[in-house]
Amino acid sequence: MIDQSNPPHLTVVDHPLVQHKLTHMRKVGTPTGVFRQLLREISQLLAYEITRNLEMTKEAIETPLCPMEAPVLDGKKLALISILRAGNGLLDGVLELVPSARVGFVGLYRDEETLEPVEYYFKVPEAMGERLVIAVDPMLATGNSAVAAIDMLKKAGAKNIRFMCLLAAPEGVETMRKAHPDVPIVTASLDERLNEQGYIVPGLGDAGDRMFGTK
C-alpha cells in the first residue's frame, strides 16, 4: 500500500516487506553485509513504485500459440543517477530490476560545519532530456545535497526527474519541495526530524558508513 496522507510530491511505500526490512536496517547491531543486502532488496521494492508510470507502447510478437500486440517500454532507456557514495547501495538493486538502464554519477559530500554540499564529480548519460531520470540516495536529510544534485541534472538537460531514497526527514522533503516541486520523491519512511548534526532521527546512522563498514 501507498501512504496517501503525505503531500502529493511525496510517496511513502508502506508495504510490509519494505517496513520489515527497514526495521532490520535500523538496528545498531545489523552487520555490514546484511545491511547492504537489505538495502539492495528494499531498492528493488521502491523501484517498482517509482517506475509505475513508465511510458508504454505495443510490439508485434509471436507466442507459441499465436501472434499478438504486446506491451513494451517506450522511448529511450531510463537513466539512474547515483548520488555518491551511498547512492550506489540503491543503484545496485534498481539495476537488477532494470538492467538496461543507463547510469550516471553525481559526486557530492556534505561539509560537516555548514551542512552544505560540495561537488567533486559529475558524469551522466547523453540525451538526458529524452529520458526518465531517477536520482538515488539513501538519505534525504537537510535536502541540500539532493537539491544540488537535481540542479546539476537539470543543467545537463534532464526534464523528467524522480528522486528515490530510503529515509526522508520533513526538513529535507520541504527543502526539495521548495527548490524542485516538479520532482516526485519516493521513500520507505518519513522519519521524525533532524538532530543538531543534521542526521535523521530515529534514522539508521550514516548509510554510507554502515554500507561500506567505514566510520
C-alpha positions as a Markdown table, in Angstrom:
| # | Residue | x | y | z |
|---|---|---|---|---|
| 1 | Met | 0.0 | 0.0 | 0.0 |
| 2 | Ile | 1.0 | 3.6 | -0.5 |
| 3 | Asp | 0.6 | 6.1 | 2.3 |
| 4 | Gln | -1.8 | 8.7 | 0.9 |
| 5 | Ser | -1.6 | 11.0 | 3.9 |
| 6 | Asn | 1.6 | 12.7 | 2.6 |
| 7 | Pro | 1.9 | 15.6 | 0.3 |
| 8 | Pro | 1.4 | 14.9 | -3.5 |
| 9 | His | 5.1 | 15.2 | -4.2 |
| 10 | Leu | 6.0 | 12.6 | -1.6 |
| 11 | Thr | 5.2 | 8.8 | -1.7 |
| 12 | Val | 5.9 | 6.7 | 1.3 |
| 13 | Val | 5.9 | 3.0 | 0.4 |
| 14 | Asp | 4.5 | 1.2 | 3.4 |
| 15 | His | 4.5 | -2.3 | 2.0 |
| 16 | Pro | 5.0 | -4.8 | 4.8 |
| 17 | Leu | 8.2 | -6.2 | 3.3 |
| 18 | Val | 9.7 | -2.8 | 2.9 |
| 19 | Gln | 8.9 | -1.9 | 6.5 |
| 20 | His | 10.2 | -5.2 | 7.9 |
| 21 | Lys | 13.5 | -4.9 | 6.1 |
| 22 | Leu | 13.9 | -1.3 | 7.1 |
| 23 | Thr | 13.4 | -2.2 | 10.7 |
| 24 | His | 16.4 | -4.6 | 10.5 |
| 25 | Met | 18.5 | -1.9 | 8.8 |
| 26 | Arg | 17.7 | 0.5 | 11.6 |
| 27 | Lys | 19.1 | -1.9 | 14.3 |
| 28 | Val | 22.5 | -0.8 | 15.5 |
| 29 | Gly | 23.8 | -4.4 | 15.5 |
| 30 | Thr | 23.0 | -5.3 | 11.9 |
| 31 | Pro | 26.3 | -6.4 | 10.2 |
| 32 | Thr | 27.6 | -4.5 | 7.1 |
| 33 | Gly | 26.9 | -7.4 | 4.7 |
| 34 | Val | 23.4 | -7.8 | 5.9 |
| 35 | Phe | 22.8 | -4.1 | 5.8 |
| 36 | Arg | 23.9 | -4.0 | 2.1 |
| 37 | Gln | 21.7 | -6.9 | 1.2 |
| 38 | Leu | 18.7 | -5.4 | 2.8 |
| 39 | Leu | 19.3 | -2.1 | 1.1 |
| 40 | Arg | 19.5 | -3.9 | -2.3 |
| 41 | Glu | 16.3 | -5.7 | -1.6 |
| 42 | Ile | 14.4 | -2.6 | -0.5 |
| 43 | Ser | 15.7 | -0.6 | -3.5 |
| 44 | Gln | 14.0 | -3.2 | -5.8 |
| 45 | Leu | 10.7 | -2.8 | -4.0 |
| 46 | Leu | 10.9 | 1.0 | -4.1 |
| 47 | Ala | 11.9 | 0.8 | -7.8 |
| 48 | Tyr | 8.5 | -0.9 | -8.6 |
| 49 | Glu | 6.7 | 2.2 | -7.3 |
| 50 | Ile | 8.9 | 4.8 | -8.8 |
| 51 | Thr | 8.7 | 3.2 | -12.3 |
| 52 | Arg | 5.0 | 2.6 | -12.0 |
| 53 | Asn | 4.1 | 5.2 | -14.7 |
| 54 | Leu | 6.7 | 4.4 | -17.4 |
| 55 | Glu | 5.5 | 5.1 | -20.9 |
| 56 | Met | 4.5 | 2.0 | -22.9 |
| 57 | Thr | 3.9 | 1.1 | -26.5 |
| 58 | Lys | 3.0 | -2.1 | -28.4 |
| 59 | Glu | 5.2 | -4.5 | -30.2 |
| 60 | Ala | 4.1 | -7.3 | -32.6 |
| 61 | Ile | 5.4 | -10.7 | -31.3 |
| 62 | Glu | 4.8 | -14.4 | -31.8 |
| 63 | Thr | 3.8 | -16.5 | -28.8 |
| 64 | Pro | 3.9 | -20.3 | -29.0 |
| 65 | Leu | 0.2 | -20.2 | -29.9 |
| 66 | Cys | -0.4 | -17.0 | -31.9 |
| 67 | Pro | 0.7 | -13.5 | -32.9 |
| 68 | Met | -0.2 | -10.6 | -30.6 |
| 69 | Glu | 0.4 | -6.9 | -29.9 |
| 70 | Ala | 2.3 | -7.0 | -26.6 |
| 71 | Pro | 3.2 | -4.1 | -24.3 |
| 72 | Val | 6.9 | -2.9 | -24.1 |
| 73 | Leu | 8.6 | 0.1 | -22.6 |
| 74 | Asp | 8.7 | 3.1 | -24.9 |
| 75 | Gly | 11.3 | 5.8 | -25.5 |
| 76 | Lys | 15.0 | 6.0 | -24.5 |
| 77 | Lys | 16.2 | 3.8 | -21.7 |
| 78 | Leu | 15.8 | 5.5 | -18.3 |
| 79 | Ala | 18.8 | 7.0 | -16.6 |
| 80 | Leu | 19.7 | 6.0 | -13.0 |
| 81 | Ile | 21.8 | 8.6 | -11.2 |
| 82 | Ser | 23.7 | 7.6 | -8.1 |
| 83 | Ile | 24.5 | 10.4 | -5.7 |
| 84 | Leu | 27.9 | 9.2 | -4.4 |
| 85 | Arg | 28.8 | 7.4 | -2.4 |
| 86 | Ala | 25.8 | 5.9 | -0.6 |
| 87 | Gly | 23.6 | 6.1 | -3.7 |
| 88 | Asn | 25.4 | 3.1 | -5.1 |
| 89 | Gly | 23.6 | 0.9 | -2.5 |
| 90 | Leu | 20.3 | 1.7 | -4.1 |
| 91 | Leu | 21.7 | 1.7 | -7.6 |
| 92 | Asp | 22.7 | -2.0 | -7.5 |
| 93 | Gly | 19.1 | -3.1 | -6.6 |
| 94 | Val | 17.4 | -1.0 | -9.2 |
| 95 | Leu | 19.8 | -2.2 | -11.9 |
| 96 | Glu | 18.9 | -5.8 | -11.1 |
| 97 | Leu | 15.3 | -4.8 | -11.9 |
| 98 | Val | 16.1 | -2.6 | -14.9 |
| 99 | Pro | 19.5 | -3.9 | -16.2 |
| 100 | Ser | 19.2 | -1.9 | -19.5 |
| 101 | Ala | 19.2 | 1.4 | -17.7 |
| 102 | Arg | 21.9 | 4.0 | -18.4 |
| 103 | Val | 23.9 | 5.0 | -15.3 |
| 104 | Gly | 25.4 | 8.3 | -14.2 |
| 105 | Phe | 27.1 | 9.6 | -11.0 |
| 106 | Val | 26.9 | 12.8 | -9.0 |
| 107 | Gly | 29.8 | 13.2 | -6.5 |
| 108 | Leu | 28.8 | 15.3 | -3.5 |
| 109 | Tyr | 29.9 | 15.3 | 0.1 |
| 110 | Arg | 28.5 | 17.3 | 3.0 |
| 111 | Asp | 30.6 | 19.9 | 4.7 |
| 112 | Glu | 30.1 | 18.9 | 8.3 |
| 113 | Glu | 30.3 | 22.5 | 9.5 |
| 114 | Thr | 28.0 | 24.2 | 7.0 |
| 115 | Leu | 25.9 | 21.1 | 6.1 |
| 116 | Glu | 26.2 | 22.4 | 2.5 |
| 117 | Pro | 27.1 | 20.0 | -0.4 |
| 118 | Val | 30.4 | 20.2 | -2.1 |
| 119 | Glu | 30.7 | 18.8 | -5.7 |
| 120 | Tyr | 33.7 | 16.7 | -6.7 |
| 121 | Tyr | 32.4 | 14.5 | -9.7 |
| 122 | Phe | 29.7 | 14.6 | -12.4 |
| 123 | Lys | 29.2 | 12.1 | -15.2 |
| 124 | Val | 25.8 | 11.3 | -16.8 |
| 125 | Pro | 24.4 | 9.6 | -19.9 |
| 126 | Glu | 23.7 | 11.5 | -23.1 |
| 127 | Ala | 20.2 | 12.8 | -24.2 |
| 128 | Met | 19.1 | 13.4 | -20.6 |
| 129 | Gly | 16.2 | 15.5 | -21.8 |
| 130 | Glu | 14.7 | 12.4 | -23.6 |
| 131 | Arg | 15.0 | 10.0 | -20.6 |
| 132 | Leu | 13.2 | 9.4 | -17.3 |
| 133 | Val | 15.9 | 10.3 | -14.8 |
| 134 | Ile | 15.8 | 8.6 | -11.3 |
| 135 | Ala | 18.2 | 10.0 | -8.8 |
| 136 | Val | 19.0 | 7.7 | -5.9 |
| 137 | Asp | 20.4 | 8.5 | -2.4 |
| 138 | Pro | 19.5 | 6.6 | 0.8 |
| 139 | Met | 19.1 | 9.6 | 3.0 |
| 140 | Leu | 17.1 | 12.8 | 2.3 |
| 141 | Ala | 18.2 | 14.7 | 5.4 |
| 142 | Thr | 18.7 | 18.5 | 5.1 |
| 143 | Gly | 17.9 | 18.2 | 1.4 |
| 144 | Asn | 20.8 | 20.4 | 0.4 |
| 145 | Ser | 22.7 | 17.6 | -1.4 |
| 146 | Ala | 19.6 | 16.4 | -3.2 |
| 147 | Val | 18.7 | 19.9 | -4.4 |
| 148 | Ala | 22.3 | 20.4 | -5.6 |
| 149 | Ala | 22.2 | 17.1 | -7.5 |
| 150 | Ile | 18.9 | 17.9 | -9.1 |
| 151 | Asp | 20.2 | 21.4 | -10.1 |
| 152 | Met | 23.1 | 19.7 | -11.8 |
| 153 | Leu | 20.9 | 17.2 | -13.6 |
| 154 | Lys | 18.6 | 19.9 | -14.9 |
| 155 | Lys | 21.6 | 21.9 | -16.2 |
| 156 | Ala | 22.6 | 18.7 | -18.1 |
| 157 | Gly | 19.1 | 18.8 | -19.8 |
| 158 | Ala | 17.0 | 16.5 | -17.6 |
| 159 | Lys | 13.4 | 17.4 | -17.6 |
| 160 | Asn | 11.6 | 14.3 | -16.2 |
| 161 | Ile | 13.3 | 13.6 | -12.8 |
| 162 | Arg | 12.3 | 11.4 | -9.8 |
| 163 | Phe | 14.1 | 11.1 | -6.5 |
| 164 | Met | 14.3 | 7.8 | -4.6 |
| 165 | Cys | 15.6 | 7.4 | -1.1 |
| 166 | Leu | 15.4 | 5.0 | 1.8 |
| 167 | Leu | 14.6 | 7.6 | 4.6 |
| 168 | Ala | 13.5 | 11.2 | 4.5 |
| 169 | Ala | 13.2 | 13.9 | 7.1 |
| 170 | Pro | 10.4 | 16.5 | 7.0 |
| 171 | Glu | 13.0 | 19.2 | 6.6 |
| 172 | Gly | 14.6 | 17.6 | 3.6 |
| 173 | Val | 11.2 | 17.0 | 1.9 |
| 174 | Glu | 10.3 | 20.7 | 2.4 |
| 175 | Thr | 13.6 | 21.8 | 1.0 |
| 176 | Met | 13.1 | 19.7 | -2.1 |
| 177 | Arg | 9.5 | 20.8 | -2.5 |
| 178 | Lys | 10.5 | 24.5 | -2.5 |
| 179 | Ala | 13.5 | 24.1 | -4.8 |
| 180 | His | 12.1 | 21.4 | -7.2 |
| 181 | Pro | 8.3 | 21.0 | -6.8 |
| 182 | Asp | 8.3 | 19.1 | -10.1 |
| 183 | Val | 10.4 | 16.2 | -8.8 |
| 184 | Pro | 8.4 | 13.5 | -7.0 |
| 185 | Ile | 10.0 | 11.7 | -4.0 |
| 186 | Val | 9.6 | 8.0 | -3.3 |
| 187 | Thr | 10.8 | 6.8 | 0.1 |
| 188 | Ala | 10.4 | 3.9 | 2.6 |
| 189 | Ser | 9.9 | 6.2 | 5.6 |
| 190 | Leu | 9.3 | 9.8 | 6.5 |
| 191 | Asp | 11.1 | 10.0 | 9.9 |
| 192 | Glu | 10.5 | 12.5 | 12.7 |
| 193 | Arg | 13.2 | 15.2 | 12.4 |
| 194 | Leu | 16.8 | 16.1 | 12.0 |
| 195 | Asn | 19.1 | 16.4 | 15.0 |
| 196 | Glu | 21.6 | 19.2 | 15.6 |
| 197 | Gln | 24.2 | 17.4 | 13.4 |
| 198 | Gly | 21.8 | 17.1 | 10.5 |
| 199 | Tyr | 21.2 | 13.4 | 10.9 |
| 200 | Ile | 17.7 | 11.8 | 10.5 |
| 201 | Val | 16.0 | 10.7 | 13.7 |
| 202 | Pro | 15.3 | 7.9 | 14.5 |
| 203 | Gly | 17.1 | 7.1 | 11.3 |
| 204 | Leu | 19.7 | 4.4 | 11.0 |
| 205 | Gly | 23.0 | 6.4 | 11.3 |
| 206 | Asp | 25.3 | 7.2 | 8.4 |
| 207 | Ala | 24.1 | 5.0 | 5.5 |
| 208 | Gly | 27.4 | 5.1 | 3.7 |
| 209 | Asp | 29.4 | 4.1 | 6.7 |
| 210 | Arg | 27.1 | 1.3 | 7.6 |
| 211 | Met | 27.1 | 0.1 | 3.9 |
| 212 | Phe | 30.8 | 0.1 | 3.4 |
| 213 | Gly | 32.0 | -0.6 | 7.0 |
| 214 | Thr | 33.7 | 2.8 | 7.4 |
| 215 | Lys | 33.5 | 5.4 | 10.1 |
